[in-house]
Amino acid sequence: MSRSARSRPRRRLWVLAVAAVLGAGAASAYVLTGGDLRTVIASYQDKPAGHGGLANVGAPEPQATVTSRPAPNPVLPFNAKLTSDDIPVPGGGVRSGACSGALIAPEWVVTAGHCFRNIKDVRISGTPPYTMTVTIGKLKDSDPGGYTAQVVDVRQSPVNDLAVVKLSAAVNDVVPLTLAAKKPTVGQQLQFAGWGSLSATVRDPSDHLKRGQFTVAKILQSTLEAQPVAARTVENSPCPEDSGAPFFVSDDNRTGQLVAIVNTGPPCPQAGREIIARVDVVSSWIHEQTGNTSK
């Protein structure tokens, strides 16, 4: 829970005390929750915030119960799953769709530019014409922790298939990935993490985060070619709806640096190289979009 959220119980208790003294009547109780989040994973549970009340003259002591926000999973908490169920299609009607991404600032996620297109299949910026939900900080759909927000703004990269999207609510207790500012090197090892399909033909996002290991095989003007370290499977390499998934480096599986994101590649799980969008060539542009001009 953020500092501002933690301060609210004290403010509300003060208001309750003043109201009681002035004869405004005793309030019963209030509960702070993490929105639609449920209980926290037992092995990573935050200690719940304390509860208590203030004594009132001639009235029962009001009780204030505070429930802590379920924590994001401590493993790769910056990962993001993007899903939509109301994308318009030609001729009327809607379809579902999904992408992957990563948190790069409290209110911003990076993903593939082609994850946001209009009915004519053209990449779009601004407010998307459909609902795109972003879930951050989970390893499985069933995990109780994490955060959920909506995409409210899309900014398309001017040089490659990459976009940054603004969230409807900031995620303040996850450390975002930093952005690579230097050209990667051939042979550099990268991790992959995405929520794409577990099939080459069925377009349906996974219910759990997939992970794999790659090396940089070739460096192009605004993209990279990445070679898988192990034989490709649907669990360790990008598949449909993995677009935007991060290729990153990390020493602790909690924080890290974003080097590239998924654009396209061979049908999974067939052998071949991934084509991934370089982050270093747009790092300054990304900082401008997110309001972080200090880097």
N, C-alpha and C positions, 0 to 999 in steps of 0.2 A: 504494500500500500504506500502511496506517495505521502510526502510530508504534509501536503495540504489536506489530503483525505484524513490523515491521522489527527489533524488539529480540529476537525469538525466536531467530534464528541465533546471536547472541552467547551467549544462555543455553545453547543446546544444545551449542555448542563448549566452553563451560566444563565442562558435565557430561561431555562426552567426555574432556576432559583429566583430570578428577578420576578418572573410571572407569579410565583407562589407568594412572595413577600407582598406584592401589590394586590393580592387577592384575585388574580386572574384565573385561579383554579389550578389544580394539580394535573399535570400531564401524566399519562400512564407509563409509556416506555417507547423506545425507538430502537430500530435495528439497522445497522449499516451492513450491507452485503456487497459482494463483488458482482452485482448485476445478475446475470443469468448463470453465473458460475456456481458450482456445487461445493462439495467438501474437498479439502486439500489432500494430496497424496500423503499417506501416513508417514512415509520415510522422509518426506521433505516438508512437513507441515510447519508453518509459522506458528509461534505461540499466539493464541488469540488475545486480542486487546482486552484489558481489564474492564470490569463493569462495576457500577456503583450508583449511588444516588445522593441527593442533597436533602438534608432535613428541612421540613417546612413547619412553620408554626401553625398548629391546629389542623394539619392535613397529613395524610400518610406520606411516607418518604417515597418520592418518585424513583423508579429504577431505570437505569440506562444499560441496556445490553448491547455490546458491540461484538460483531462477528468479523474476524479478520478475512481479508480477501485471499482466496486460494492462490498459492504461489505458482508461478510458471515453473515448468520442469527445469531443473538446473542444467540439463544436457541440451546444448544448442538452443537456448531459449529464444534466440533471435529469429528462428525459422518461422515462415509464414505460409499459410494455406489460404488461397483465394478461391471462392466458390460463388456461383450465381445460378439461379433457377429461372430467370426471366429475361434472357437475351433474345431480342426480337429476331425473327427469321423472315426471309422473303415469302410473300404470300400470306402473311399473318401467322399468329402463334408465336411461341417462345421455345427456347431450348435451354438446357443447362450447360455449364462450362466451368472449367477450373484451371488454375495456374499455381505456381509456387513462387516464393519470394523470400526476402529477408529484411528485417528491421535495420535501417541505417540512421535513424534519428527518431526521437520519441513519437513524432506524428507522421513519419514517412517510411514507406516500404519500397524497395526496388523490385521490379519484375520485368518480364518481357514486354516490349511495346505492343506486339501483336495480340496480347491478352485483352486489349481494349480496341475494338473495331466497331464500325457502324454496320448497318444492314447491307451495305455494298462492299463489305470486307476491307474497308479503308481504316487505317489506324487513326484514332481520335484522341484529342486532348480535352481538358475541361471536365465538367461534371458528366460522369457516364450516364447513358440513357437507360441503364438497367442497374439493378442492385448487385453490388459486389461485396461480399462479406469476407473479412480478413480475420483469421484466427492465428494468434501468435503464442508461442511458448508451450506447445504440446508435442508429445511424441506419438500419441494415439488420439483418435477422436474421443475415446472414452475417458481420457484423462480429465480430472476435475479442474485442474489449474489452467492458467493461461488467460488470454484476453481476446475479446471479439469486438470488432469495429467495422464501420462501413467506409468504402472509398468515396471521398467527396470531391476529389480533384485528381486529374491525370496530367502529367507533363511528359511529353514524348522526347526522347533524345534526338538531337539533330544529326547524329552521325551513325548510329547503329540501332539495332532492334532492342531497345531498352527504354524503360519508363520508370519514373518515380511517381508514387501515388500517395496522396495525403489521406490520413485517417480521420474519422469523426471524433476520435478521442485519443489522447496521448498515452503511450505506454512508458511509464516513468521508472519502473523497477527492473527493466531488462537492459543490459548493456548492448547498444547497437553495434553492428559490425562497423569497423572503420573502412575507409575506401583506399584501395591501392592507388598510389599517385605515380608510381614508377612502372616502366615497362617490365612485364614478367620475363623470365628466362626459359629457354628450352630445357626441359628436364625437371622444371619446378614441380613439386608435388602439390596437388590440390585435393581437398575433400569436396564431395558432392552431397547435398541433402535436398530431397524433394518429396512432394506428395502426389506424384503422378500415378498413372495407371499401372496395374500389374499385368497388363496384356498389351500386345502390339496392335490389337484390333478393337478391343473394347475400351471406349473412352469413358473412363470412370475413375475418379481419384481414389488413391489408396486410403485406407482407414488408419494408416500409420506412416511415420516418416521413414523414407528409404535413404540409405547411405552408401557411398562408394568412394573409391580412391582412383585418381587420375594423375597423369603427368602432362605438362605442356609439350606438345609435339611440334607445333608450328605457330609462328607469330605473324599475323597479317595486320593490315592497316587499322582496322577497328574490331577485329575478331581474333580468336585463338582457335587452334585445333587441339583437342585434348584426347589423349589415348588412355583407355582403361588399364589399370594395373593388373587386374584379374580378369578372367573370362567373364564376359557380360552376362548378367541375368536381369530379370525385371526388378530385382531388389537392390541392385548396386549401380544401376545406370539409368539415365533419363529415358522415359517413355512418354506417350501422349499425356498431356496435361502436367508435365514437369516443366513446361516453359517458364522461364524466370527463376528457376531454382538456382541457388547460389553455388559457385565454385569458390572456395575460400581456403585460407590457412588458419590454423588454430593450434595453440599449444596446450590448451586446457579443456577443449570441448565446451567452453562456456562463452568465451570471447574470441574475436578473431578479426581477420581482414578479408574483405571481399575483393576478389580478383576478376571474376567474370560471372556471367549468368547464362543459363541454357537458352539457346535459340532454336537449333535444329540438330538433326543427326540421323543415323541409320535407324531403321525400324528395330525396336527392342524385341528380343535381346540379341539381335544380330551383331556381328563384329563390325567395327568401324570407329571412326573418330567423331567426337562431338564438335559441333561448331558453336562456340560460346562468345558472347559479346564482351569485349574488354571494358573494364571499369576505369582503368587509368586514363584513357583518352577522353573521358567525360567526367572525371572526378571534380574538376573545377565547376563545370556546368551543374552537377548535382548539388554541390555546396551552395551555389547561387539559388537553386530552386528551393532548397530546404531552409534557407536563411542562415546557413553556417558559412560565413565568408572568412573565418579565421584560419582555415586550413588550406 
